[in-house]
């Protein structure tokens, strides 16, 4: 499993910290598919929720991101999120980040 543990000091932001965890897993020798499974499905299995979340399949809940680039070729592209889908609604990533600027994290 992998995940960030925001401690309230602004140094580990949910989402951004998770992206960095995936990068570190790949830098440590895991393939990108393995790193994504570690960060998603493994945690769902541990929680006993893998029948509902953790992977993409018909009938499962899924929040998704659309990336610019190809993280298989360049892992840093995992940080190039253009759209975030939450509960079936697409949100512009840049607008989301701007909307919390000065309120969340270390600026």
Jmol script that loads the backbone (N, CA, C; Angstrom):
load data "model"
ATOM      1  N   UNK A   1       0.847  -1.170   0.000  1.00  0.00           N
ATOM      2  CA  UNK A   1       0.000   0.000   0.000  1.00  0.00           C
ATOM      3  C   UNK A   1       0.891   1.231   0.000  1.00  0.00           C
ATOM      4  N   UNK A   2       0.322   2.319  -0.416  1.00  0.00           N
ATOM      5  CA  UNK A   2       1.012   3.603  -0.389  1.00  0.00           C
ATOM      6  C   UNK A   2      -0.019   4.675  -0.119  1.00  0.00           C
ATOM      7  N   UNK A   3       0.432   5.755   0.417  1.00  0.00           N
ATOM      8  CA  UNK A   3      -0.448   6.889   0.650  1.00  0.00           C
ATOM      9  C   UNK A   3       0.288   7.949   1.427  1.00  0.00           C
ATOM     10  N   UNK A   4      -0.142   9.167   1.249  1.00  0.00           N
ATOM     11  CA  UNK A   4       0.482  10.231   2.024  1.00  0.00           C
ATOM     12  C   UNK A   4      -0.278  10.390   3.331  1.00  0.00           C
ATOM     13  N   UNK A   5       0.365  10.930   4.303  1.00  0.00           N
ATOM     14  CA  UNK A   5      -0.230  11.080   5.625  1.00  0.00           C
ATOM     15  C   UNK A   5      -0.179  12.553   6.006  1.00  0.00           C
ATOM     16  N   UNK A   6      -1.121  13.361   5.488  1.00  0.00           N
ATOM     17  CA  UNK A   6      -1.104  14.783   5.828  1.00  0.00           C
ATOM     18  C   UNK A   6      -1.193  14.974   7.342  1.00  0.00           C
ATOM     19  N   UNK A   7      -0.216  15.672   7.875  1.00  0.00           N
ATOM     20  CA  UNK A   7      -0.140  15.863   9.321  1.00  0.00           C
ATOM     21  C   UNK A   7      -0.636  17.239   9.752  1.00  0.00           C
ATOM     22  N   UNK A   8      -1.165  18.007   8.810  1.00  0.00           N
ATOM     23  CA  UNK A   8      -1.675  19.325   9.161  1.00  0.00           C
ATOM     24  C   UNK A   8      -0.663  20.439   9.011  1.00  0.00           C
ATOM     25  N   UNK A   9       0.602  20.086   8.717  1.00  0.00           N
ATOM     26  CA  UNK A   9       1.606  21.133   8.573  1.00  0.00           C
ATOM     27  C   UNK A   9       1.758  21.605   7.136  1.00  0.00           C
ATOM     28  N   UNK A  10       0.956  21.059   6.216  1.00  0.00           N
ATOM     29  CA  UNK A  10       0.966  21.523   4.827  1.00  0.00           C
ATOM     30  C   UNK A  10       2.031  20.894   3.960  1.00  0.00           C
ATOM     31  N   UNK A  11       2.812  19.960   4.474  1.00  0.00           N
ATOM     32  CA  UNK A  11       3.908  19.407   3.680  1.00  0.00           C
ATOM     33  C   UNK A  11       3.496  18.202   2.841  1.00  0.00           C
ATOM     34  N   UNK A  12       2.348  17.618   3.088  1.00  0.00           N
ATOM     35  CA  UNK A  12       1.887  16.470   2.308  1.00  0.00           C
ATOM     36  C   UNK A  12       0.426  16.683   1.940  1.00  0.00           C
ATOM     37  N   UNK A  13       0.192  17.154   0.738  1.00  0.00           N
ATOM     38  CA  UNK A  13      -1.170  17.414   0.291  1.00  0.00           C
ATOM     39  C   UNK A  13      -1.755  16.183  -0.371  1.00  0.00           C
ATOM     40  N   UNK A  14      -2.949  15.831   0.030  1.00  0.00           N
ATOM     41  CA  UNK A  14      -3.638  14.707  -0.605  1.00  0.00           C
ATOM     42  C   UNK A  14      -3.687  14.945  -2.111  1.00  0.00           C
ATOM     43  N   UNK A  15      -3.508  13.902  -2.869  1.00  0.00           N
ATOM     44  CA  UNK A  15      -3.468  14.025  -4.327  1.00  0.00           C
ATOM     45  C   UNK A  15      -2.058  14.286  -4.788  1.00  0.00           C
ATOM     46  N   UNK A  16      -1.496  15.431  -4.436  1.00  0.00           N
ATOM     47  CA  UNK A  16      -0.130  15.740  -4.835  1.00  0.00           C
ATOM     48  C   UNK A  16       0.852  14.799  -4.143  1.00  0.00           C
ATOM     49  N   UNK A  17       0.616  14.509  -2.884  1.00  0.00           N
ATOM     50  CA  UNK A  17       1.465  13.561  -2.170  1.00  0.00           C
ATOM     51  C   UNK A  17       1.348  12.164  -2.746  1.00  0.00           C
ATOM     52  N   UNK A  18       0.143  11.811  -3.180  1.00  0.00           N
ATOM     53  CA  UNK A  18      -0.057  10.494  -3.793  1.00  0.00           C
ATOM     54  C   UNK A  18       0.684  10.395  -5.125  1.00  0.00           C
ATOM     55  N   UNK A  19       0.677  11.464  -5.893  1.00  0.00           N
ATOM     56  CA  UNK A  19       1.435  11.468  -7.150  1.00  0.00           C
ATOM     57  C   UNK A  19       2.916  11.230  -6.867  1.00  0.00           C
ATOM     58  N   UNK A  20       3.432  11.912  -5.867  1.00  0.00           N
ATOM     59  CA  UNK A  20       4.844  11.759  -5.536  1.00  0.00           C
ATOM     60  C   UNK A  20       5.150  10.343  -5.069  1.00  0.00           C
ATOM     61  N   UNK A  21       4.235   9.736  -4.323  1.00  0.00           N
ATOM     62  CA  UNK A  21       4.434   8.345  -3.913  1.00  0.00           C
ATOM     63  C   UNK A  21       4.574   7.428  -5.115  1.00  0.00           C
ATOM     64  N   UNK A  22       3.743   7.618  -6.129  1.00  0.00           N
ATOM     65  CA  UNK A  22       3.828   6.788  -7.337  1.00  0.00           C
ATOM     66  C   UNK A  22       5.162   7.018  -8.032  1.00  0.00           C
ATOM     67  N   UNK A  23       5.594   8.274  -8.114  1.00  0.00           N
ATOM     68  CA  UNK A  23       6.903   8.564  -8.709  1.00  0.00           C
ATOM     69  C   UNK A  23       8.016   7.841  -7.960  1.00  0.00           C
ATOM     70  N   UNK A  24       7.972   7.893  -6.631  1.00  0.00           N
ATOM     71  CA  UNK A  24       9.007   7.243  -5.821  1.00  0.00           C
ATOM     72  C   UNK A  24       9.002   5.729  -5.999  1.00  0.00           C
ATOM     73  N   UNK A  25       7.822   5.136  -6.115  1.00  0.00           N
ATOM     74  CA  UNK A  25       7.747   3.702  -6.358  1.00  0.00           C
ATOM     75  C   UNK A  25       8.393   3.334  -7.688  1.00  0.00           C
ATOM     76  N   UNK A  26       8.122   4.134  -8.732  1.00  0.00           N
ATOM     77  CA  UNK A  26       8.727   3.882 -10.046  1.00  0.00           C
ATOM     78  C   UNK A  26      10.235   4.107  -9.970  1.00  0.00           C
ATOM     79  N   UNK A  27      10.655   5.182  -9.323  1.00  0.00           N
ATOM     80  CA  UNK A  27      12.092   5.435  -9.172  1.00  0.00           C
ATOM     81  C   UNK A  27      12.769   4.311  -8.388  1.00  0.00           C
ATOM     82  N   UNK A  28      12.008   3.653  -7.508  1.00  0.00           N
ATOM     83  CA  UNK A  28      12.542   2.548  -6.715  1.00  0.00           C
ATOM     84  C   UNK A  28      12.560   1.216  -7.449  1.00  0.00           C
ATOM     85  N   UNK A  29      12.019   1.165  -8.680  1.00  0.00           N
ATOM     86  CA  UNK A  29      12.125  -0.051  -9.477  1.00  0.00           C
ATOM     87  C   UNK A  29      10.820  -0.718  -9.848  1.00  0.00           C
ATOM     88  N   UNK A  30       9.693  -0.250  -9.308  1.00  0.00           N
ATOM     89  CA  UNK A  30       8.404  -0.820  -9.716  1.00  0.00           C
ATOM     90  C   UNK A  30       8.027  -0.275 -11.084  1.00  0.00           C
ATOM     91  N   UNK A  31       7.298  -1.070 -11.865  1.00  0.00           N
ATOM     92  CA  UNK A  31       6.756  -0.557 -13.125  1.00  0.00           C
ATOM     93  C   UNK A  31       5.623   0.408 -12.788  1.00  0.00           C
ATOM     94  N   UNK A  32       5.243   1.239 -13.754  1.00  0.00           N
ATOM     95  CA  UNK A  32       4.140   2.165 -13.510  1.00  0.00           C
ATOM     96  C   UNK A  32       2.846   1.417 -13.171  1.00  0.00           C
ATOM     97  N   UNK A  33       2.469   0.359 -13.910  1.00  0.00           N
ATOM     98  CA  UNK A  33       1.258  -0.370 -13.510  1.00  0.00           C
ATOM     99  C   UNK A  33       1.347  -0.935 -12.087  1.00  0.00           C
ATOM    100  N   UNK A  34       2.503  -1.440 -11.698  1.00  0.00           N
ATOM    101  CA  UNK A  34       2.666  -1.939 -10.326  1.00  0.00           C
ATOM    102  C   UNK A  34       2.503  -0.803  -9.316  1.00  0.00           C
ATOM    103  N   UNK A  35       3.118   0.339  -9.593  1.00  0.00           N
ATOM    104  CA  UNK A  35       3.042   1.481  -8.674  1.00  0.00           C
ATOM    105  C   UNK A  35       1.605   1.972  -8.524  1.00  0.00           C
ATOM    106  N   UNK A  36       0.869   2.022  -9.617  1.00  0.00           N
ATOM    107  CA  UNK A  36      -0.532   2.450  -9.559  1.00  0.00           C
ATOM    108  C   UNK A  36      -1.355   1.452  -8.751  1.00  0.00           C
ATOM    109  N   UNK A  37      -1.112   0.157  -8.944  1.00  0.00           N
ATOM    110  CA  UNK A  37      -1.845  -0.853  -8.168  1.00  0.00           C
ATOM    111  C   UNK A  37      -1.514  -0.718  -6.684  1.00  0.00           C
ATOM    112  N   UNK A  38      -0.266  -0.489  -6.352  1.00  0.00           N
ATOM    113  CA  UNK A  38       0.121  -0.314  -4.952  1.00  0.00           C
ATOM    114  C   UNK A  38      -0.633   0.867  -4.343  1.00  0.00           C
ATOM    115  N   UNK A  39      -0.775   1.948  -5.118  1.00  0.00           N
ATOM    116  CA  UNK A  39      -1.398   3.174  -4.611  1.00  0.00           C
ATOM    117  C   UNK A  39      -2.925   3.143  -4.642  1.00  0.00           C
ATOM    118  N   UNK A  40      -3.510   2.163  -5.316  1.00  0.00           N
ATOM    119  CA  UNK A  40      -4.974   2.163  -5.453  1.00  0.00           C
ATOM    120  C   UNK A  40      -5.586   0.848  -4.987  1.00  0.00           C
ATOM    121  N   UNK A  41      -5.419  -0.197  -5.761  1.00  0.00           N
ATOM    122  CA  UNK A  41      -6.088  -1.473  -5.493  1.00  0.00           C
ATOM    123  C   UNK A  41      -5.605  -2.131  -4.201  1.00  0.00           C
ATOM    124  N   UNK A  42      -4.319  -2.041  -3.904  1.00  0.00           N
ATOM    125  CA  UNK A  42      -3.823  -2.704  -2.692  1.00  0.00           C
ATOM    126  C   UNK A  42      -4.483  -2.147  -1.434  1.00  0.00           C
ATOM    127  N   UNK A  43      -4.647  -0.839  -1.357  1.00  0.00           N
ATOM    128  CA  UNK A  43      -5.307  -0.234  -0.207  1.00  0.00           C
ATOM    129  C   UNK A  43      -6.772  -0.636  -0.121  1.00  0.00           C
ATOM    130  N   UNK A  44      -7.436  -0.696  -1.280  1.00  0.00           N
ATOM    131  CA  UNK A  44      -8.843  -1.120  -1.301  1.00  0.00           C
ATOM    132  C   UNK A  44      -8.968  -2.561  -0.827  1.00  0.00           C
ATOM    133  N   UNK A  45      -8.031  -3.430  -1.242  1.00  0.00           N
ATOM    134  CA  UNK A  45      -8.054  -4.826  -0.787  1.00  0.00           C
ATOM    135  C   UNK A  45      -7.863  -4.883   0.726  1.00  0.00           C
ATOM    136  N   UNK A  46      -6.913  -4.131   1.236  1.00  0.00           N
ATOM    137  CA  UNK A  46      -6.648  -4.123   2.672  1.00  0.00           C
ATOM    138  C   UNK A  46      -7.892  -3.720   3.461  1.00  0.00           C
ATOM    139  N   UNK A  47      -8.636  -2.752   2.928  1.00  0.00           N
ATOM    140  CA  UNK A  47      -9.847  -2.270   3.586  1.00  0.00           C
ATOM    141  C   UNK A  47     -11.069  -3.146   3.317  1.00  0.00           C
ATOM    142  N   UNK A  48     -10.905  -4.138   2.460  1.00  0.00           N
ATOM    143  CA  UNK A  48     -12.036  -4.995   2.104  1.00  0.00           C
ATOM    144  C   UNK A  48     -13.039  -4.310   1.203  1.00  0.00           C
ATOM    145  N   UNK A  49     -12.584  -3.308   0.467  1.00  0.00           N
ATOM    146  CA  UNK A  49     -13.482  -2.535  -0.401  1.00  0.00           C
ATOM    147  C   UNK A  49     -13.183  -2.722  -1.885  1.00  0.00           C
ATOM    148  N   UNK A  50     -12.319  -3.678  -2.220  1.00  0.00           N
ATOM    149  CA  UNK A  50     -11.901  -3.835  -3.603  1.00  0.00           C
ATOM    150  C   UNK A  50     -13.021  -4.278  -4.538  1.00  0.00           C
ATOM    151  N   UNK A  51     -14.155  -4.690  -3.998  1.00  0.00           N
ATOM    152  CA  UNK A  51     -15.302  -4.993  -4.854  1.00  0.00           C
ATOM    153  C   UNK A  51     -16.006  -3.713  -5.299  1.00  0.00           C
ATOM    154  N   UNK A  52     -15.690  -2.573  -4.671  1.00  0.00           N
ATOM    155  CA  UNK A  52     -16.331  -1.292  -5.003  1.00  0.00           C
ATOM    156  C   UNK A  52     -15.362  -0.252  -5.551  1.00  0.00           C
ATOM    157  N   UNK A  53     -14.121  -0.254  -5.061  1.00  0.00           N
ATOM    158  CA  UNK A  53     -13.147   0.791  -5.429  1.00  0.00           C
ATOM    159  C   UNK A  53     -11.768   0.168  -5.654  1.00  0.00           C
ATOM    160  N   UNK A  54     -10.842   0.977  -6.137  1.00  0.00           N
ATOM    161  CA  UNK A  54      -9.449   0.552  -6.244  1.00  0.00           C
ATOM    162  C   UNK A  54      -9.003   0.170  -7.628  1.00  0.00           C
ATOM    163  N   UNK A  55      -9.938  -0.081  -8.521  1.00  0.00           N
ATOM    164  CA  UNK A  55      -9.603  -0.398  -9.912  1.00  0.00           C
ATOM    165  C   UNK A  55     -10.786   0.027 -10.782  1.00  0.00           C
ATOM    166  N   UNK A  56     -10.557   0.026 -12.068  1.00  0.00           N
ATOM    167  CA  UNK A  56     -11.589   0.448 -13.007  1.00  0.00           C
ATOM    168  C   UNK A  56     -12.289  -0.792 -13.551  1.00  0.00           C
ATOM    169  N   UNK A  57     -13.592  -0.891 -13.310  1.00  0.00           N
ATOM    170  CA  UNK A  57     -14.397  -1.996 -13.819  1.00  0.00           C
ATOM    171  C   UNK A  57     -15.859  -1.570 -13.802  1.00  0.00           C
ATOM    172  N   UNK A  58     -16.646  -2.191 -14.658  1.00  0.00           N
ATOM    173  CA  UNK A  58     -18.068  -1.904 -14.715  1.00  0.00           C
ATOM    174  C   UNK A  58     -18.698  -2.090 -13.342  1.00  0.00           C
ATOM    175  N   UNK A  59     -19.464  -1.088 -12.917  1.00  0.00           N
ATOM    176  CA  UNK A  59     -20.171  -1.155 -11.648  1.00  0.00           C
ATOM    177  C   UNK A  59     -19.397  -0.640 -10.450  1.00  0.00           C
ATOM    178  N   UNK A  60     -18.106  -0.337 -10.634  1.00  0.00           N
ATOM    179  CA  UNK A  60     -17.307   0.185  -9.523  1.00  0.00           C
ATOM    180  C   UNK A  60     -17.351   1.711  -9.509  1.00  0.00           C
ATOM    181  N   UNK A  61     -17.136   2.272  -8.318  1.00  0.00           N
ATOM    182  CA  UNK A  61     -16.981   3.718  -8.184  1.00  0.00           C
ATOM    183  C   UNK A  61     -15.571   4.063  -8.656  1.00  0.00           C
ATOM    184  N   UNK A  62     -15.424   5.173  -9.369  1.00  0.00           N
ATOM    185  CA  UNK A  62     -14.090   5.543  -9.838  1.00  0.00           C
ATOM    186  C   UNK A  62     -13.992   7.054  -9.996  1.00  0.00           C
ATOM    187  N   UNK A  63     -13.016   7.632  -9.336  1.00  0.00           N
ATOM    188  CA  UNK A  63     -12.620   9.008  -9.589  1.00  0.00           C
ATOM    189  C   UNK A  63     -11.353   8.905 -10.425  1.00  0.00           C
ATOM    190  N   UNK A  64     -11.292   9.658 -11.509  1.00  0.00           N
ATOM    191  CA  UNK A  64     -10.201   9.527 -12.471  1.00  0.00           C
ATOM    192  C   UNK A  64      -9.538  10.864 -12.747  1.00  0.00           C
ATOM    193  N   UNK A  65      -8.335  10.803 -13.293  1.00  0.00           N
ATOM    194  CA  UNK A  65      -7.645  12.007 -13.748  1.00  0.00           C
ATOM    195  C   UNK A  65      -7.248  11.820 -15.201  1.00  0.00           C
ATOM    196  N   UNK A  66      -7.214  12.927 -15.938  1.00  0.00           N
ATOM    197  CA  UNK A  66      -6.705  12.950 -17.302  1.00  0.00           C
ATOM    198  C   UNK A  66      -5.373  13.676 -17.253  1.00  0.00           C
ATOM    199  N   UNK A  67      -4.348  13.039 -17.815  1.00  0.00           N
ATOM    200  CA  UNK A  67      -2.996  13.595 -17.785  1.00  0.00           C
ATOM    201  C   UNK A  67      -2.578  14.093 -19.157  1.00  0.00           C
ATOM    202  N   UNK A  68      -1.719  15.084 -19.159  1.00  0.00           N
ATOM    203  CA  UNK A  68      -1.053  15.518 -20.389  1.00  0.00           C
ATOM    204  C   UNK A  68       0.292  14.819 -20.401  1.00  0.00           C
ATOM    205  N   UNK A  69       0.548  14.040 -21.418  1.00  0.00           N
ATOM    206  CA  UNK A  69       1.806  13.312 -21.480  1.00  0.00           C
ATOM    207  C   UNK A  69       1.585  11.831 -21.268  1.00  0.00           C
ATOM    208  N   UNK A  70       2.679  11.130 -21.011  1.00  0.00           N
ATOM    209  CA  UNK A  70       2.638   9.687 -20.866  1.00  0.00           C
ATOM    210  C   UNK A  70       3.572   9.268 -19.735  1.00  0.00           C
ATOM    211  N   UNK A  71       3.038   9.008 -18.555  1.00  0.00           N
ATOM    212  CA  UNK A  71       3.901   8.656 -17.428  1.00  0.00           C
ATOM    213  C   UNK A  71       4.655   7.337 -17.605  1.00  0.00           C
ATOM    214  N   UNK A  72       4.257   6.498 -18.561  1.00  0.00           N
ATOM    215  CA  UNK A  72       5.034   5.288 -18.839  1.00  0.00           C
ATOM    216  C   UNK A  72       6.396   5.671 -19.400  1.00  0.00           C
ATOM    217  N   UNK A  73       6.417   6.695 -20.245  1.00  0.00           N
ATOM    218  CA  UNK A  73       7.687   7.164 -20.821  1.00  0.00           C
ATOM    219  C   UNK A  73       8.418   8.115 -19.881  1.00  0.00           C
ATOM    220  N   UNK A  74       7.649   8.999 -19.217  1.00  0.00           N
ATOM    221  CA  UNK A  74       8.237  10.015 -18.335  1.00  0.00           C
ATOM    222  C   UNK A  74       7.379  10.106 -17.083  1.00  0.00           C
ATOM    223  N   UNK A  75       7.850   9.506 -15.988  1.00  0.00           N
ATOM    224  CA  UNK A  75       7.044   9.416 -14.769  1.00  0.00           C
ATOM    225  C   UNK A  75       6.614  10.790 -14.265  1.00  0.00           C
ATOM    226  N   UNK A  76       7.388  11.832 -14.496  1.00  0.00           N
ATOM    227  CA  UNK A  76       7.015  13.180 -14.046  1.00  0.00           C
ATOM    228  C   UNK A  76       5.714  13.659 -14.681  1.00  0.00           C
ATOM    229  N   UNK A  77       5.313  13.046 -15.809  1.00  0.00           N
ATOM    230  CA  UNK A  77       4.048  13.422 -16.450  1.00  0.00           C
ATOM    231  C   UNK A  77       2.840  13.114 -15.566  1.00  0.00           C
ATOM    232  N   UNK A  78       3.026  12.309 -14.531  1.00  0.00           N
ATOM    233  CA  UNK A  78       1.919  12.019 -13.613  1.00  0.00           C
ATOM    234  C   UNK A  78       1.461  13.284 -12.889  1.00  0.00           C
ATOM    235  N   UNK A  79       2.309  14.296 -12.881  1.00  0.00           N
ATOM    236  CA  UNK A  79       1.974  15.576 -12.242  1.00  0.00           C
ATOM    237  C   UNK A  79       1.234  16.522 -13.178  1.00  0.00           C
ATOM    238  N   UNK A  80       1.085  16.160 -14.443  1.00  0.00           N
ATOM    239  CA  UNK A  80       0.462  17.037 -15.435  1.00  0.00           C
ATOM    240  C   UNK A  80      -1.028  16.729 -15.577  1.00  0.00           C
ATOM    241  N   UNK A  81      -1.752  16.914 -14.493  1.00  0.00           N
ATOM    242  CA  UNK A  81      -3.196  16.630 -14.471  1.00  0.00           C
ATOM    243  C   UNK A  81      -3.936  17.791 -15.122  1.00  0.00           C
ATOM    244  N   UNK A  82      -4.788  17.478 -16.089  1.00  0.00           N
ATOM    245  CA  UNK A  82      -5.563  18.523 -16.752  1.00  0.00           C
ATOM    246  C   UNK A  82      -7.018  18.527 -16.291  1.00  0.00           C
ATOM    247  N   UNK A  83      -7.585  17.335 -16.062  1.00  0.00           N
ATOM    248  CA  UNK A  83      -8.972  17.221 -15.628  1.00  0.00           C
ATOM    249  C   UNK A  83      -9.059  16.165 -14.524  1.00  0.00           C
ATOM    250  N   UNK A  84      -9.855  16.465 -13.511  1.00  0.00           N
ATOM    251  CA  UNK A  84     -10.128  15.520 -12.430  1.00  0.00           C
ATOM    252  C   UNK A  84     -11.609  15.175 -12.487  1.00  0.00           C
ATOM    253  N   UNK A  85     -11.925  13.890 -12.551  1.00  0.00           N
ATOM    254  CA  UNK A  85     -13.316  13.445 -12.523  1.00  0.00           C
ATOM    255  C   UNK A  85     -13.632  12.920 -11.134  1.00  0.00           C
ATOM    256  N   UNK A  86     -14.602  13.544 -10.489  1.00  0.00           N
ATOM    257  CA  UNK A  86     -15.062  13.160  -9.152  1.00  0.00           C
ATOM    258  C   UNK A  86     -16.568  12.982  -9.227  1.00  0.00           C
ATOM    259  N   UNK A  87     -17.044  11.801  -8.880  1.00  0.00           N
ATOM    260  CA  UNK A  87     -18.473  11.491  -8.936  1.00  0.00           C
ATOM    261  C   UNK A  87     -19.075  11.805 -10.302  1.00  0.00           C
ATOM    262  N   UNK A  88     -18.301  11.532 -11.355  1.00  0.00           N
ATOM    263  CA  UNK A  88     -18.796  11.706 -12.710  1.00  0.00           C
ATOM    264  C   UNK A  88     -18.740  13.121 -13.257  1.00  0.00           C
ATOM    265  N   UNK A  89     -18.222  14.066 -12.482  1.00  0.00           N
ATOM    266  CA  UNK A  89     -18.141  15.461 -12.921  1.00  0.00           C
ATOM    267  C   UNK A  89     -16.679  15.812 -13.156  1.00  0.00           C
ATOM    268  N   UNK A  90     -16.383  16.429 -14.300  1.00  0.00           N
ATOM    269  CA  UNK A  90     -15.023  16.830 -14.624  1.00  0.00           C
ATOM    270  C   UNK A  90     -14.710  18.221 -14.098  1.00  0.00           C
ATOM    271  N   UNK A  91     -13.519  18.359 -13.497  1.00  0.00           N
ATOM    272  CA  UNK A  91     -13.061  19.636 -12.952  1.00  0.00           C
ATOM    273  C   UNK A  91     -11.708  19.990 -13.554  1.00  0.00           C
ATOM    274  N   UNK A  92     -11.546  21.249 -13.920  1.00  0.00           N
ATOM    275  CA  UNK A  92     -10.283  21.756 -14.453  1.00  0.00           C
ATOM    276  C   UNK A  92      -9.250  21.791 -13.330  1.00  0.00           C
ATOM    277  N   UNK A  93      -8.155  21.070 -13.501  1.00  0.00           N
ATOM    278  CA  UNK A  93      -7.141  20.951 -12.460  1.00  0.00           C
ATOM    279  C   UNK A  93      -6.520  22.295 -12.090  1.00  0.00           C
ATOM    280  N   UNK A  94      -6.176  23.090 -13.085  1.00  0.00           N
ATOM    281  CA  UNK A  94      -5.546  24.395 -12.808  1.00  0.00           C
ATOM    282  C   UNK A  94      -6.494  25.296 -12.005  1.00  0.00           C
ATOM    283  N   UNK A  95      -7.771  25.272 -12.333  1.00  0.00           N
ATOM    284  CA  UNK A  95      -8.745  26.083 -11.596  1.00  0.00           C
ATOM    285  C   UNK A  95      -8.914  25.582 -10.166  1.00  0.00           C
ATOM    286  N   UNK A  96      -8.874  24.261  -9.965  1.00  0.00           N
ATOM    287  CA  UNK A  96      -8.958  23.715  -8.610  1.00  0.00           C
ATOM    288  C   UNK A  96      -7.783  24.189  -7.756  1.00  0.00           C
ATOM    289  N   UNK A  97      -6.589  24.094  -8.306  1.00  0.00           N
ATOM    290  CA  UNK A  97      -5.392  24.514  -7.563  1.00  0.00           C
ATOM    291  C   UNK A  97      -5.454  25.998  -7.260  1.00  0.00           C
ATOM    292  N   UNK A  98      -5.838  26.798  -8.248  1.00  0.00           N
ATOM    293  CA  UNK A  98      -5.939  28.242  -8.031  1.00  0.00           C
ATOM    294  C   UNK A  98      -6.983  28.583  -6.966  1.00  0.00           C
ATOM    295  N   UNK A  99      -8.063  27.827  -6.908  1.00  0.00           N
ATOM    296  CA  UNK A  99      -9.142  28.127  -5.966  1.00  0.00           C
ATOM    297  C   UNK A  99      -8.725  27.933  -4.511  1.00  0.00           C
ATOM    298  N   UNK A 100      -7.680  27.161  -4.252  1.00  0.00           N
ATOM    299  CA  UNK A 100      -7.233  26.929  -2.875  1.00  0.00           C
ATOM    300  C   UNK A 100      -5.896  27.618  -2.585  1.00  0.00           C
ATOM    301  N   UNK A 101      -5.371  28.350  -3.569  1.00  0.00           N
ATOM    302  CA  UNK A 101      -4.081  29.028  -3.389  1.00  0.00           C
ATOM    303  C   UNK A 101      -4.158  29.972  -2.193  1.00  0.00           C
ATOM    304  N   UNK A 102      -3.195  29.839  -1.299  1.00  0.00           N
ATOM    305  CA  UNK A 102      -3.166  30.668  -0.096  1.00  0.00           C
ATOM    306  C   UNK A 102      -3.956  30.114   1.064  1.00  0.00           C
ATOM    307  N   UNK A 103      -4.736  29.043   0.808  1.00  0.00           N
ATOM    308  CA  UNK A 103      -5.558  28.441   1.856  1.00  0.00           C
ATOM    309  C   UNK A 103      -5.088  27.040   2.253  1.00  0.00           C
ATOM    310  N   UNK A 104      -4.433  26.352   1.322  1.00  0.00           N
ATOM    311  CA  UNK A 104      -4.029  24.972   1.544  1.00  0.00           C
ATOM    312  C   UNK A 104      -2.566  24.832   1.170  1.00  0.00           C
ATOM    313  N   UNK A 105      -1.818  24.091   1.976  1.00  0.00           N
ATOM    314  CA  UNK A 105      -0.426  23.796   1.655  1.00  0.00           C
ATOM    315  C   UNK A 105       0.512  24.934   1.954  1.00  0.00           C
ATOM    316  N   UNK A 106       1.715  24.741   1.489  1.00  0.00           N
ATOM    317  CA  UNK A 106       2.762  25.740   1.722  1.00  0.00           C
ATOM    318  C   UNK A 106       2.896  26.605   0.473  1.00  0.00           C
ATOM    319  N   UNK A 107       2.622  27.870   0.573  1.00  0.00           N
ATOM    320  CA  UNK A 107       2.664  28.775  -0.597  1.00  0.00           C
ATOM    321  C   UNK A 107       3.871  29.669  -0.554  1.00  0.00           C
TER     322      UNK A 107
END
end "model"
wireframe off; spacefill off
backbone 0.3
color backbone group
